[in-house]
Amino acid sequence: MVVDIETGGFQAATDALLEIAATFVTVDAQGLLAPGETITFNVEPFEGANLEPSALEFTGIDPESPLRGAVPEEIALGELYGQVRKAVKATGCNRAILVGHNAHFDAGFLNAANERCDIKRNPFHPFSHFDTATLAGFAFGHTVLAQACKRARLDFSSSEAHSAAYDAAKTAELFCLIVNRWQQLGGWQWPEGPEDPE
C-alpha cells in the first residue's frame, strides 16, 4: 500500500495533516506488481494544529478553502483503514506494509494522527516500511521523486506534484517498476520455490 501525506509542517506531533492518499498495489499471476486504485482525502487541521506558511506555500494547499471538502482526521483514517483492511484480508495477509517516498515521514504523521484519534486497529505494520527514496537512490542514483521518475522514464508533472493523490500514484509506479525489474533479474526467484533457501 503506497501512502502519501501532505502536511502543514515537518513535526508530526504538532503540525497539521492536510491530505492523505493511498494507492493499492496488485500482483499478477507472474508475480509482477502494478499500481491499482488511488483513494484520497482532504483533511481538516486538528484543533490547535500548527500550520507553517512555508509548508502551505510549498504544497499550494489552502486549509480554509471550502472547495477542499475536507473531513476530520478520524473520518479520513476510518474510511482509509476500512479499505486497507479489506485489501489485507483479500490477500491473506495480517498487516499492510506502508510504502512511501521518505516513508518514515508519512508513517510518523500517520501514527501521530492515530494517537490523536485513539485508533486501536491500525492495519499498517507498526515499524516495517518500504522507502522508495532509498530504493530510487539504489536503482536510479537519485532520491528526489521527480528526478527518480525522470531517470526511470516515468512521466512526472511538476504542476501536479505535492498533491497526495498524484504523489502516491507516481510513487506506486516507481515502486512497482523497481520491484518488477529486480524480480525479472532473478532477485527473488528461489530455485526451491517460494520458501527461503537453506
C-alpha positions in Angstrom: 0.0 0.0 0.0 1.6 3.2 -1.2 0.8 6.2 1.0 1.5 9.9 0.6 0.6 12.6 3.1 0.7 16.4 2.7 1.1 18.4 5.9 1.3 21.8 7.4 5.0 21.3 8.5 7.5 18.7 9.4 6.6 18.0 13.1 4.2 15.1 13.2 3.0 15.8 16.8 2.2 19.4 16.3 1.7 20.1 12.5 -1.5 19.5 10.6 -2.1 16.5 8.4 -3.9 18.1 5.4 -4.1 15.4 2.7 -3.7 11.6 2.7 -3.8 9.3 -0.3 -3.2 5.6 -0.7 -2.6 3.7 -3.9 -3.3 0.0 -3.8 -0.8 -2.4 -5.5 -1.9 -5.5 -7.4 0.1 -8.7 -8.1 -0.5 -10.7 -11.3 0.0 -14.5 -11.8 3.6 -13.9 -12.8 4.3 -12.1 -9.5 4.6 -8.7 -11.2 3.3 -5.6 -9.4 1.1 -2.9 -10.8 -0.4 0.3 -9.3 -4.1 0.0 -8.6 -6.8 2.3 -7.4 -5.9 5.5 -5.5 -8.1 6.8 -2.8 -7.6 10.3 -1.3 -9.0 12.5 1.4 -8.6 16.2 2.2 -8.3 16.5 5.9 -9.3 19.3 8.3 -6.4 20.5 10.6 -6.9 19.1 14.0 -7.7 21.5 16.8 -4.7 23.5 17.8 -2.6 22.3 14.8 0.4 24.3 13.6 0.4 25.5 10.0 3.7 26.6 8.7 3.3 29.3 6.0 6.4 27.9 4.1 4.8 24.4 4.0 1.5 25.7 2.7 3.3 27.7 0.1 5.2 24.6 -1.0 2.2 22.4 -1.3 -0.2 25.1 -2.5 -2.9 23.9 0.0 -5.3 26.5 1.4 -6.7 24.8 4.6 -9.5 27.3 4.8 -10.8 26.7 1.3 -14.4 25.3 1.3 -13.7 23.8 -2.1 -11.4 21.2 -0.4 -14.3 19.3 1.0 -12.1 18.4 4.0 -13.1 15.9 6.6 -11.9 15.3 10.2 -8.9 13.0 10.7 -10.9 10.3 12.3 -13.3 10.1 9.3 -10.5 10.1 6.7 -8.5 7.5 8.6 -11.6 5.4 9.4 -12.6 5.2 5.7 -9.0 4.6 4.5 -8.3 1.9 7.1 -11.6 0.1 6.2 -10.5 -0.2 2.6 -6.9 -1.2 3.6 -8.3 -3.9 5.9 -10.4 -5.3 3.0 -7.3 -5.5 0.8 -5.2 -7.1 3.5 -7.9 -9.7 4.1 -8.3 -10.5 0.4 -4.6 -11.2 0.1 -4.5 -13.4 3.2 -2.0 -11.1 5.0 -2.1 -9.9 8.6 -0.9 -6.3 8.1 -0.3 -3.9 5.2 3.2 -2.6 4.7 3.4 1.2 4.2 5.4 2.2 1.1 6.3 5.8 0.9 8.8 8.3 -0.6 10.6 9.1 2.7 8.3 6.6 4.3 9.3 7.5 7.9 7.8 11.0 7.4 4.4 9.6 6.3 4.4 6.9 8.9 5.2 9.5 11.6 2.3 11.7 10.7 0.0 8.7 10.4 1.0 7.4 13.8 0.5 10.8 15.4 -3.0 11.0 13.9 -3.7 7.5 15.1 -2.9 8.7 18.7 -5.0 11.8 18.4 -8.0 9.8 17.1 -7.4 6.9 19.6 -7.3 4.4 16.7 -6.6 0.9 18.1 -6.8 -1.1 14.9 -4.2 0.3 12.6 -3.9 -2.0 9.6 -0.3 -1.0 8.8 2.6 -2.8 10.3 3.9 -0.7 13.2 7.5 -0.3 12.1 8.2 -2.1 8.8 8.1 0.2 5.8 9.4 0.3 2.2 11.1 3.6 1.4 11.2 4.5 -2.3 13.6 7.3 -1.7 16.2 4.7 -0.7 15.2 2.3 -3.4 15.3 5.0 -6.1 18.8 6.0 -4.9 19.9 2.5 -5.3 18.1 1.8 -8.6 18.4 5.2 -10.4 21.0 7.2 -8.4 18.6 9.9 -7.2 16.4 10.2 -4.2 14.1 13.1 -5.3 10.8 11.6 -6.6 10.6 13.8 -9.7 14.2 13.1 -10.7 13.9 9.4 -10.0 10.8 9.2 -12.1 12.6 11.0 -14.9 15.5 8.6 -14.8 13.1 5.7 -14.7 11.4 7.2 -17.8 8.1 7.7 -16.0 6.1 10.8 -16.8 6.1 13.3 -14.0 4.2 16.7 -13.8 5.8 19.3 -11.6 2.5 21.2 -11.6 0.6 18.2 -10.2 3.2 17.2 -7.7 2.7 17.8 -4.0 -0.9 16.6 -4.1 -1.2 13.5 -2.1 -3.1 11.6 -4.8 -0.6 12.4 -7.5 2.5 11.7 -5.4 1.0 8.4 -4.1 0.3 7.3 -7.7 3.7 8.2 -9.0 5.4 6.6 -6.0 3.4 3.4 -6.7 4.6 3.4 -10.3 8.2 3.9 -9.3 8.0 1.2 -6.6 6.4 -1.3 -8.9 9.0 -0.6 -11.6 11.9 -1.2 -9.3 10.5 -4.4 -7.7 9.5 -5.8 -11.1 12.9 -5.1 -12.6 14.6 -6.7 -9.7 12.4 -9.8 -9.9 13.0 -10.1 -13.7 16.7 -10.1 -13.0 16.2 -13.1 -10.7 16.3 -11.1 -7.5 13.8 -13.2 -5.5 13.2 -16.2 -7.7 14.4 -19.0 -5.4 15.2 -22.4 -7.1 13.4 -24.3 -4.3 10.1 -22.4 -4.6 8.7 -19.6 -2.5 10.4 -20.5 0.7 13.8 -19.0 1.7 16.8 -21.1 0.5 18.6 -23.1 3.2 
